[in-house]
Amino acid sequence: RRLSQKTDLPVYIAEDPLRAVVRGTGIALKNLERYKSILIK
């Protein structure tokens, strides 16, 4: 909640946090060109 208030971004609590991380990683890898500038420095 505090993070949401400080950033004005929506924050959701995942039912299964590990699965959420795996899914997010998969999305980032599938779209590596799109996210390259923020993922690779």
C-alpha positions as CSV (number, residue, x, y, z in Angstrom):
1,R,0.0,0.0,0.0
2,R,2.8,2.4,0.9
3,L,4.5,1.7,-2.4
4,S,1.3,2.5,-4.3
5,Q,0.9,5.8,-2.4
6,K,4.4,6.9,-3.0
7,T,4.5,6.1,-6.7
8,D,0.8,6.6,-7.7
9,L,1.0,3.3,-9.4
10,P,-1.4,0.4,-8.8
11,V,0.0,-2.4,-6.7
12,Y,-1.5,-5.9,-6.6
13,I,-0.7,-8.7,-4.2
14,A,-0.1,-11.9,-6.1
15,E,-1.9,-15.1,-5.0
16,D,1.2,-17.1,-6.0
17,P,4.2,-14.8,-5.9
18,L,6.7,-17.3,-7.4
19,R,4.4,-17.9,-10.4
20,A,4.1,-14.2,-10.9
21,V,7.9,-13.8,-11.0
22,V,8.2,-16.7,-13.5
23,R,5.5,-15.3,-15.7
24,G,7.0,-11.8,-15.6
25,T,10.4,-13.2,-16.5
26,G,8.9,-15.1,-19.4
27,I,7.3,-11.9,-20.7
28,A,10.5,-9.9,-20.4
29,L,12.5,-12.6,-22.2
30,K,9.9,-12.9,-25.0
31,N,10.1,-9.1,-25.5
32,L,13.8,-8.7,-24.8
33,E,14.2,-6.0,-27.6
34,R,11.4,-4.0,-26.1
35,Y,12.8,-4.1,-22.5
36,K,16.5,-4.3,-23.3
37,S,17.2,-0.7,-22.3
38,I,15.9,-1.2,-18.8
39,L,17.1,-4.8,-18.3
40,I,20.6,-4.7,-19.6
41,K,23.1,-2.1,-18.6
